[in-house]
Amino acid sequence: MTEGWTRACILAHTSVAYVQHMPRQERLMDTERHVRLFRNGRNQAVRIPRDLELPGREAILRKEGRRLVLEPVARPSLLAVLATLKPLDEEFPRIERLAAEPVDL
C-alpha cells in the first residue's frame, strides 16, 4: 500500500457492519461508525459516511479472515505515466531566440 494512503475496514457481524478508518500504523477508535447494509440489485452494499470517503472512483476490496478491507486504488504518478510514452521520431523546427528588449528600472 502506498505510504500516506488510509484504508477503511468493513467488519461484518450479523446484520450490522462497522466501518473503521485506519491510518497505516495505528487504529483511531474515534472514527468508528455503525453503518447499515443494504441491497443494490443482487449485491450487498454499505454507505460510507462523508468524513470517511475514499478518494477516486475505484477501490480494492479483499477479505482477510472475517474482515473485508477496502482500500483506494493508488493512481500512477505523472513520471510513471510519462515513462510509458514512446519517444517522438519527428524533427521539430528550430525556434530562433530573439534578443531581449532593454528595460528601464
Number of C-alpha atoms within 10 A of each C-alpha: 11 10 7 8 15 18 20 22 21 21 16 14 10 6 8 13 17 18 24 21 23 18 14 13 7 7 12 11 10 8 12 16 15 12 15 13 15 12 9 9 7 6 7 9 12 16 11 16 12 7 8 17 12 20 13 10 7 12 15 11 15 12 12 9 6 10 13 16 18 19 19 20 17 14 11 8 9 8 8 10 10 10 10 8 8 7 8 7 6 6 6 7 6 6 6 6 6 6 6 6 6 6 5 4 3
